[in-house]
Amino acid sequence: METIKLVYPVEGGDLIEAGEASSKMKLTLKKLGLPQDVIRRASICMYEGEINMVIHADGGQAEVEVDADQITIRMEDTGPGIPDVAQAMQEGFSTAGQTARELGFGAGMGLPNIKRYSDEMSIETEVGKGTTVTVRIKIPQ
């Protein structure tokens, strides 16, 4: 399989359209005929990252690369950054505002879910500059 590259812009603050990028990616992965479990795991990671970009940053961009062995999802924003990554990785910890919480978001499960459903996860962040979350999901051969 040739490497396929996909790019999805994510608009910040738009909780109505939140999830659109992950839905589009899921549809593309289905068309590629990838295993259902791989699609499910990639979609969960993408959705959680997308929601984080919508809630905590002024949007961002998700770049997805699919090759024969793995899916790599790189989600980058120019938001406030994460002051304490270890704390942010704790289930239930959230800095989401009241509006997001009233709509059912901000439960503090985003980053923990990304870690749970990916094979590899890395976070690069700088306070005041933004955050990049990169995940890899292996495709069984």
C-alpha positions as CSV (number, residue, x, y, z in Angstrom):
1,M,0.0,0.0,0.0
2,E,1.2,3.5,-0.9
3,T,1.3,5.9,2.0
4,I,-1.9,8.0,2.0
5,K,-1.8,11.5,3.6
6,L,-4.9,13.2,4.8
7,V,-5.2,16.7,6.3
8,Y,-8.2,17.9,8.3
9,P,-8.6,21.4,9.6
10,V,-10.3,21.8,13.0
11,E,-12.1,25.0,13.9
12,G,-11.8,26.1,17.6
13,G,-14.8,26.8,19.7
14,D,-17.3,25.2,17.3
15,L,-18.9,22.4,19.4
16,I,-21.7,21.9,16.9
17,E,-19.3,20.8,14.1
18,A,-16.9,19.1,16.5
19,G,-16.3,15.5,15.4
20,E,-16.5,16.3,11.6
21,A,-12.8,15.6,11.0
22,S,-12.9,12.2,12.8
23,S,-16.1,11.2,10.9
24,K,-14.4,12.0,7.6
25,M,-11.3,10.1,8.5
26,K,-13.4,7.1,9.6
27,L,-15.2,7.1,6.2
28,T,-11.9,7.2,4.4
29,L,-10.4,4.3,6.5
30,K,-13.5,2.2,5.8
31,K,-13.1,2.9,2.0
32,L,-9.5,1.6,2.3
33,G,-10.8,-1.6,3.7
34,L,-8.9,-1.5,7.0
35,P,-9.9,-3.8,9.8
36,Q,-12.9,-2.6,11.8
37,D,-10.9,-2.6,15.2
38,V,-8.2,-0.5,13.7
39,I,-10.8,2.0,12.3
40,R,-12.5,2.1,15.7
41,R,-9.3,2.8,17.6
42,A,-8.1,5.4,15.2
43,S,-11.5,7.1,15.2
44,I,-11.6,7.3,19.0
45,C,-8.1,8.8,19.1
46,M,-8.9,11.3,16.4
47,Y,-12.3,12.3,17.9
48,E,-10.8,12.9,21.4
49,G,-7.9,14.9,19.9
50,E,-10.3,16.9,17.8
51,I,-12.6,17.7,20.7
52,N,-9.5,18.8,22.7
53,M,-8.6,21.2,19.9
54,V,-12.1,22.6,19.7
55,I,-12.5,23.1,23.5
56,H,-9.0,24.1,24.6
57,A,-7.4,25.7,21.6
58,D,-8.4,27.9,18.8
59,G,-8.7,24.8,16.6
60,G,-5.8,23.3,14.8
61,Q,-5.0,20.6,12.2
62,A,-5.0,16.8,12.1
63,E,-2.6,15.1,9.7
64,V,-3.3,11.4,9.1
65,E,-0.8,9.1,7.3
66,V,-1.9,5.6,6.5
67,D,0.6,3.0,5.2
68,A,0.6,-0.8,5.2
69,D,1.8,-1.2,8.8
70,Q,0.2,1.7,10.7
71,I,-1.9,4.8,10.9
72,T,-0.2,7.9,12.3
73,I,-2.3,10.8,13.5
74,R,-0.7,14.1,14.3
75,M,-2.9,16.7,15.9
76,E,-1.4,20.1,16.3
77,D,-2.9,23.3,17.8
78,T,-1.7,26.8,18.7
79,G,-3.6,26.8,22.0
80,P,-2.4,27.6,25.5
81,G,-0.3,24.4,25.8
82,I,-0.5,21.9,28.7
83,P,1.2,23.1,31.9
84,D,1.3,19.7,33.5
85,V,1.1,16.7,31.1
86,A,1.1,14.1,33.9
87,Q,-1.9,15.8,35.5
88,A,-3.7,16.1,32.1
89,M,-3.2,12.4,31.6
90,Q,-5.2,11.6,34.8
91,E,-8.7,10.4,34.2
92,G,-11.2,13.0,35.2
93,F,-8.8,16.0,35.1
94,S,-10.2,18.8,32.9
95,T,-9.8,22.5,32.3
96,A,-12.8,22.7,30.1
97,G,-15.1,25.7,30.6
98,Q,-18.7,25.7,31.7
99,T,-20.1,25.8,28.2
100,A,-18.3,22.7,27.1
101,R,-19.3,20.9,30.3
102,E,-23.0,21.8,29.9
103,L,-22.9,20.2,26.4
104,G,-21.4,17.0,27.8
105,F,-17.8,17.6,27.0
106,G,-14.8,18.1,29.3
107,A,-15.1,14.9,31.4
108,G,-11.3,14.7,31.5
109,M,-11.1,11.4,29.5
110,G,-9.7,12.8,26.2
111,L,-6.0,12.2,26.6
112,P,-6.4,9.0,28.7
113,N,-8.7,7.6,26.0
114,I,-6.1,8.5,23.3
115,K,-3.4,6.7,25.2
116,R,-5.7,3.7,25.8
117,Y,-6.7,3.2,22.2
118,S,-3.3,3.9,20.5
119,D,-0.2,1.7,20.3
120,E,2.0,4.7,20.8
121,M,1.3,8.3,21.9
122,S,3.5,11.3,22.4
123,I,2.7,14.8,23.5
124,E,4.9,17.9,22.7
125,T,3.6,21.0,24.4
126,E,4.8,24.5,25.2
127,V,2.8,26.8,27.4
128,G,1.6,29.8,25.4
129,K,2.5,28.1,22.1
130,G,0.4,25.0,21.6
131,T,0.4,21.2,21.7
132,T,1.1,18.4,19.3
133,V,-0.3,14.9,20.0
134,T,1.0,12.1,17.8
135,V,-0.5,8.6,17.9
136,R,0.2,5.4,16.1
137,I,-2.1,2.5,15.6
138,K,-0.6,-0.6,14.1
139,I,-2.4,-2.5,11.3
140,P,-2.2,-6.2,11.9
141,Q,-0.8,-8.1,8.9
